[in-house]
Amino acid sequence: MPESEATIEPADVQTGGELAPTVSSSVERFAVHSMTGQGSASVVTEFGMVKVELRSVNHRGFKCSMRLPEILSGFEGRIEAVARNHLHRGSINLSVHLETRPEAVAGRVNQDVLVGYLRQFKDAAEQAGLEWGTEANVDVGSLLNLPGVQSGQWGSGKQSEQLFAQMQPALLDAVAGLAQMRSQEGRNMGQVLLAETQGMRNSVAAIAQLAPRISDHYRQRLEGKVKRALAEQGLEIDPLDLLREVQIYADKTDISEELTRLDSHFELFDAVVCNGPESVGKSGATEPTGRRLDFIIQEMFRETNTIGSKGSDAQIAALVVDLKCGIERMRELVQNIE
């Protein structure tokens, strides 16, 4: 996600640990973000202290699991929308803890209404011939649940709206802290991925230097075998026939196109790592960076397999193994990129 999205103006908020709510713009930028991280923040409201904690791991899409106080249970969709606005992939665990203030959650008893209920119960007991207070009595706790006895009860719709509005700074700062941590890890991953592609370029350059000798070695082996066979029969072979056979083999084992496409995949991969999929796709593309990189890696592996099957040379085979190892290391990293 863009760094500007992770910058939240500080409120009366306490952020957890090293997770600050803002992202510095002076660091080296990469378009890759990790899907693992955590963020936390807290804020003091008129109802008590609210602490928001988020943790994320890799996931194919966006998944948000929540643990909310009962008073905020109706705001799950709105809370998820805030997280989704900044985090596009990953499995998110979001929890909100509320330490309530007793004076804020206590309801006010309407004494006139309560006295009216008590009088009605007393009159009913007298009409039934029961002695009030001994044969007939009333549980005060039950009276408090009667309509109109309490006003401003904890958990009302108005209080829920007020609490949600007052806890939003902590929610935004926790999301920003998680986004910053994912961005920092993404920068580290981006540096590793660029180093991997550079090492693979070196392997491809070495293969390109070794490739021409494949047909030369084949010609030498074929010529030696044919000459030995013909010498036993006292025959000779036309050099043009031998050259034609070598040329057919050279066409079958030519890997120049695969090497060119592999170099093109490296360039594309680096561009996506540094600038995002929008830099190489159609205008307005919103495809996650991790998915695009995964597709490019699949193409790299396909070209490498083709080179290995065509290049019948021991040194080339060793370099192909190095390429496959590098691609596998990249694949493991890309699985955790947003």
C-alpha positions, 0 to 999 in steps of 0.5 A: 500500500502507498506510504501516505495511506499509513500516515495517521495524525496522532490523537490521544493514543498510545501505540504498542511497542516499536510500532509507530503510527506514521511511515517515514518517506525517507527510506528506500521504497519498494512496492512489495509489502509482507503479509505478516506483522502486528500493530497495537494502539490504545485510546482513553474514551469516556467509557474507559480504555480501549486497546486495539491489537492486530496480527496478520499472516499470509493468505491467498486473499483478505480474511479478517477475524475479530474479537469485539466487546458486546457493545461493538458487536454491531460494528464488525462490518465498519471495523473490517472496512477500515482494515480492508482500506489499508490491507489488501491481502492476508489473514488478519486477527483483530481484537478490541479490549475495553476496560470500562469505567464503572461510573460510565456504565451504571444506569440511572434508576427512575425512582418515581417509576420504581415506587409506582411498581412497588405500590402496585405489588403491595396493593396486589398482595393486600387484595390477595390477603398476603402480608407484605414483606413476609408472605409476599416480597419482591426481588429488587433485581427483578424490578430493575429489569422492568420497563422504565425503571432504568434509563441510559442503560449500558450498551444502548445504541447511542452509547455504542455509536459514541464508543465506536467514534471515540475508539477510531483513532486507536483503530486507525493507529493500530492498522497504520502500525501493522501496515508500517511493519509489513512495509518494513519487512517488505523492503527487506524482502525486496532487497533479497529478491533483487539480489536473487535476480542479479545472481540468476542473471550471472548464471544466465550469462554463463549459460549463454557463453557455454551454449555455442559449444553444445553443437561443437561437442556434438559434432566432434562426438558424431564425427568420431563415431561415424568415422570409426564406423565407416572405417570398419566398412572401408567407406567415407562420408560426405562432409555436407551430410555430417554438417547437415546432421549437426545443424539439425541437432543445433536447431533442436538444442538452441536455447537462445530464445529461452535465455532471452525470455528469461532475461525479460522475466528478470526485468519484469520481476524487478520492475514489479518489485520496485514499482508495483504491477501497475508499472508493467500492466494496463492502466488502472490495474489493481492486481496484488503485487504478490500474485503478479510476482508468483506468475512471473516466477512460474514463467521463469521456472518453465524457461529454466526447465526448457534450458535444462532439457535442451542443454546437454552439457554438464556445466550448463546442467549445474547452472540450471540447478543453481537457477532452480534453487534461486527460483525456489528461494524467491517463490518462498518469499513471494508467498508472503508478499501482499 
